[in-house]
């Protein structure tokens, strides 16, 4: 997928790069940020989209499972945001979009450690937005329901059927629909929205 996106950007005449680094690798992330700021003059938009889950009942979640899901989904957003913030603060401009989940905003059947991590992402968004607004930095959260790719593929058929039964549009969302909304949320046409979690769930 990442190579298709890279090729598409380059075909459109845009300079594009791909880096591979864990969101939990602080030195690696800071190195990528330094290189981009040196070559491109700054980072205008950060999308915190790294996430994992486990389809596992609460009674079987052990401490290692909890730590891994919460670390990637919540701590990763904190560490990556912290790496880009000095440059955004200096320029007094920037948008951070955290990718949350319906599971962090509504009471639905989903793994407990995943729900907790995504609920944390929503709270992180609100706290960051309040603190960073003085630097003209906006922070938002996009909380999708089930999509046709990514984590939606891991949902058992029973859970999928239950979701579709309650979804007013009667279908899964698409990654393209989520991407279009993400692009709008971070653009200048949406310049007066800050600290909000926008749910994209087809009307659940």
N, C-alpha and C positions, 0 to 999 in steps of 0.2 A: 504493500500500500504506500509506504513512504517514498519508494522510488517512482511510483506512478504520479504522485503529487509533485515530486521534484521535477520529473520530466514535463508535466503539464505546465508548471510555472516557467520553466525555461523555454518551452515552446511559445509561451506568451511573451517572451522577451524580458522576463524578470530574473534578476540575479537571485539565486536560491542556494541554500545550503542544508545539509543534513548532519546532525551530530548524534552520537549514541552515548548517553550518559544516564546513570540512574538518578532519579530525583532525590535519592538519599545520599548521593555522593556530593558533599558540599564543595570540596576542592574542584571536582570536575565541572560542576555547574558554574561555579564562579569563574573558572577558566573560559568556558563558553561565553559567558556574559562579557568578560573582558575583551575577548576577541571580536565579538559583534560590535561592542561599543567603539573599539579602536577602528574597525573597518567601515562601520555604517554610521557612526556618530551617536548612536543611542538606540534604545529599544522602546518603541512606542506602545506596543501591546504585548502582554503576556497572557497566554491561555494555559491554565493549569488543568491538564486533561489526563494525566497519568492516573490509572486506577485499577484495582484488582478486587475480586470478591471470591468467596467460597460458598457453595450451596451446602450449608451445614446447619443442623439444628443447634440451638443454644447449648444444650446439655453436652454436646460433643466438641464445642469450641474450647480449645486449650489456650494457655497463655501465649504460646508461640504463634498460634493462628491469629489471635486478637492483635498482637503487636505488629505482625506483618501487614495486615489489612489496614490498621489505623496508621501505621507509619507511612505506607505508600500513599494512601488516600488523603490523609490530613497533614501529617508532618511534611510530606513531599511538597504540598502546596505552600506551606510556611517557608521551607528552605528555599524554594525557587523564587518565591516572591521577595524574600529578604535579599536574594542575590541581585535582583534587578532594581530594587528600590533606590539605592544611592544615586544611580544615574537619572531615574525619573524625578527624584527630589531635586537634584541639581538643575534639571531643565524645567521643573515645575509643570510637568505634563506626563500623561501616561494613563493607560487603562489596564486593569488586571481582571480577567474573567476566570473565575473558578468554576469548574464543571462539577456540580453536585449531582443530586439524584432525587427523583420523586420519593425514594426510600428515606431520605433525610428530611423530608418536608411533610409527609403524610403518614398516617398509621396504616401500613400495608404489610403483607406477609413477605418478609425478606430476611436474610441473615442478620443477626443482631449486631455483629461487629461491623458489617457493612453499613447498616443503618446509622450506627453511632458515629462512624467516621464521616459519613455524608452530612449528618446533622451538625457535626463539628465544622465542616466546610461552610455550611450556611452561617453559623455563628462567627467564624473567622472572617467571612465576607463582610458582615455587618460591622464588626469591630474595626477591621482595617479601613473600611469606607469612612467611618466616623473620624478616625485618627488622621487619615491621609488626605482628606478633602482640603485641608489648609495648604497643601502643596499642589492643588489642582489635579490630583490623581483620583480617578474613579475606580471603584471596585464593585464588581457585580458577580452574580452567581446564576448559571443556567442549570436547571434541574430537569433533565429529561425523564420521561417514563420509559417504557420498553421500546427499543429501536430495533430495526431489522438487522443490525450487525453489532459487533462488540459483545458486551456482557449479556445482551438480550438473547444471544445464542445459547447461553448456559442455563437459561430458565427451563425447568422441567415442563413437560407438556401440560400437566395439570395446572401449574401456575400460569402458563401462557393462556390457557383456555379461560381461566378465571379473570385474568386481566382483560381479555377481549370481551368477555361478557359484560363487564362494567364500563368499558371505554365507549363513549357515545359515538365516536367515529368508527368503532368496530374493526380497527386495524392497528398494527404497529406503526410507529413513526419511522421515518427514514433518516439515515445519517445525513443526507443532503438537506433535509428540512432543518435538522439541528444546526448544521453548519451555516445555513442562511440566516437563522436567527442569531447565532453567535456573531456573525459578521455585522449584523445590524446593531447588536448590543454594544460593540466596541467602537462603532463609527461615530463621526462627529454629528450625524443626524440624531443621535440618541444622547446628546451631550448633557441633558438635565436629569438623567437617571443615575442614581448612586445608592449602593448598599442593598439593592433589591435582589431577591431570588425569583427568577422567572421560570415558571413551571411549563413544560411542554409535554403534555400527556394525552392529547387527543380528547380531552374532556372526560376525565375519570370521575 
